[in-house]
Amino acid sequence: MFRIIPAIDLKNRKCVSLVQGIPGTERVSLDDPLGVAARWVNEGAGILHLIDLDGAIEGKRLNSAIIRSIIENFNVETQVGGGIRSKEDAAALLNLGVERVILGTAAVNNPSLVNELSNEFGSERIMVALDSKNGMVTTHGWTKHSMFSTVELGKKFQESGAGSILFTDINTEGLLKGVNPKPTKELAHALDIPVIASGGITTLSDIELIKKTGASGIVVGAALYVGNFTLQEALKLEDVKGGM
């Protein structure tokens, strides 16, 4: 199973593409996130990756209404992250109809939260984001560095009940300079749960490289928005047998 997942990163109620996640580096800024969602769904996306950057970086929920509208208006699977800091935040999204919530900083700071949510909603609906720079996990929108390696935390959250891991290679994220498949392969081979990769996809060949790592999917952002390839071209590399 290997899924192609278009990203819709939301900042100040717009769909953006940042370089290295740094505010003010918008490569793309689109005023109609619902229109963007409609485009990807109409072009064949089976799942959307929705991230509230205001929530992740500043803890402000400016994009909740947009996320709600996408969930309510489109017949598409969704995974949502960005600023989910509590069980109440996660539960509200899951009860709204999100297939998976993505826990980042909250999971690292409070690992028991993963277990609580997994027990209540099912592990398949709980994804933990491991954003890694030089092999070490970062938190708080990539602004703080932890003392944990990606594989170390991946194993920990697998044991805690996470149903999948979202792995972002910050070293390549948003640069449009290609991927480094090695850390994704290392993590995917160390875990029994699905690993979804993110960061650096620039060409269709990059997608093929990640597919060979054993990852269960890839989040694609900037490369789609600047037109390096089309979603239809990327979807030809998808393999959805067995689902996620």
N, C-alpha and C positions, 0 to 999 in steps of 0.2 A: 504494500500500500504506500502510495506517495501522492500527496495532494499539493496543488498549486493554490496559494492563498493570497489574494490581493490585499494590500494594506490600505486602510483609510486612517491616517493620523490626523487627529483633530486638535486645532489650536485656535483659540479665540473665535470659535464657531466656523472655522474654515478648514478645508482639507489641505494639509501642507506636507512638504517633504523637506526635512532638515538635514543638514550635513553634520554627521556625528552627534545628532540629537541636540545641537546647540541652538537655543533661541536666537532669532535674528539672522539665521543662515538659510532662510527659506529658498530652496531651489524652485519649488512650486508652491503656489498659494491660490486655491480655488474657492470661490465664494459659495458654491452649491454642493455641499457634501452629499445631499440626497441624490442629486443628479449624478455624482460620481458613483454612488452605490448602485443606482439604476443601470449605469453603463456597464459596470463589472458583472452584474447579475444578467443583464441582457446578452452579454458576450459569453456567458456560460459558467461563471463562477459558482461553485457549489458551497463556498464558505467565504466569509469576509472576516478580516482581522481589524478590529476597531480599537484604537488607542486614544484615550483622552490625555493629551500631552499637558494640558493645564493642570489636570489632576495629578499626573506623575511628577511634574516639575515643581508646581507651586501649591498643590493640594486644593486647588479651586475647581469646582465642578461647573464649568461654563458650557459643557457640551452634552449634558445629560439628555436634553430634549431631542438633540439630533440622533443620539444613539437609540433612544426610545422610538423615534420615527422610523429609523431603518429597520429595527426589529419588527415593528408593527406593520410596515408597508411592503416588505419584501419577503418572498418565500425563499429564504436562504439561511443556511447555518451561520451562526456568529460566535466569535470568541472575542471577549471584551476585557481590556485592561487599562491601567493608568489611574493611579490614585486610589485603588481599592485598599483601604487601610483597616477595615474592620469586618467582622462577621456580618454585621448589618448591611454594610455596603455590598458585600458579595451576595448575600441572600436576596437583596432587593433586585439585583440584576438577574439572578437565576430564576426568581419568581416572575420576572418580566418576560422570560422566554429565551434568554441567552443560553446557548448550548454549553459554553464553557466560560468561566471567569478566569482571568489571568492574575495571579498573585505574585508580586515581586517583593518590594521592601517589606510588606506586612508579613510575608512568609518567612523571610530571613530573620526578622525581628521577633516573630512569634510563631515558631514552627507548629505549635499545637493547633493553630488556626486551620492548617491544612487538614489535620486529622478530624477536627470538628466538622468542617464543611464536607469532607469526604464521607463521613458517617451519615450526615444528614441528607446530602443530595446525591451521593454516588461519586466514586473516584473519577469516573469518566468526564465529569463536569468541572473538575478542578485541575487547572493547569498552573504550574509554577514557572515563572520567568527567571531564568538565570542569565543575566547580562554580564558578559565577561570581557575584561581587558587584560591582556597578557596572562591569561589563564586564571585570573582571580575575579571573583564575583563582585559587582558594584551594586549600590542601592541608591534610593532617592533620586531617580531620574538620571542615573550614572554619575552623580556628583560626589558620592561617598564610596570608598573602597573597603571591602571586607577583608578578613584574613582567611577566607575559605576558597578552596579551588572549586572549579565547576563540577568536576566528577565527585568530589567529596560531598557537596551539597546535593547534587543530583541523586546520589544513593540515599542520602538522608531523607529527601522528600519522597522518593519512591517508597521507602519504608513507612513514611508518615501517611501515605494514602493518596498522593498525587497521581492523577491518571495519565498525565503527560507533562513534558517539559518543553518550554519555549526557550531555545538557546540563541542568544544574540551575540555575535562576535563584534564587539565595539570597535576593534581595530580596523574593521573593513566597512562598518555600517555607514551608509549614506555617501560613500566616497565615489561610487561607480568606477572602482578600479579592480573589480574582481573579488573572488572569494579565496579563503584559505580553508580547504576542506578538512585539514588535520584535526582541529579541536572538535568539530562536529562529529567526525568519525570516532574519536576517542570517547566522547560522551555517549553516542549511540550504542557503541559496543559494550560500554560499562553498565548500561541500564537495560531493564526488561520492558519498560514502558516506552511509548512513542516519544521521539524527540523531533520537534519542529524547529527547523533552522531559520535564522534571519541574519541579514547583514552582508552587504557587498555584491549581491546579485547584479550583474551588469549585462551579461549576454545569456543566450540560451545554453551555451556551453557550460556556464557557471551552474545552471540548474542541473545539468547532467552530472557535473562533478559532485554536487551535493547529494543527488539521488544515489550515487554509488557509495556514499558513506554509510548507508543504512538508516539515514533519517527518514521519518515518515511523512515529511512535507517540508515546504519552503514558503516563507512569507516574502512576497515581492512588492516593493514599493517604488523607489525612485526610477528604476529602469523602465517600468511601465509608464510612469507619468511623463518621462522625457521622450518616450517613443523608441527606445532601443529595440524593442520587440513588442508584439501585440499579445494580449491575453490569450487569444485563440491559438497563437503559435506555442505559447507556454503550456497551455492545457493539453497539447498533444503529447507532452512528456508525463502527464498525470497517469497514475494508476490507482483507482479508487476501490479495488477489490478488498473487501473486508472492512471498509470504512475506518473511522478513527474513534 
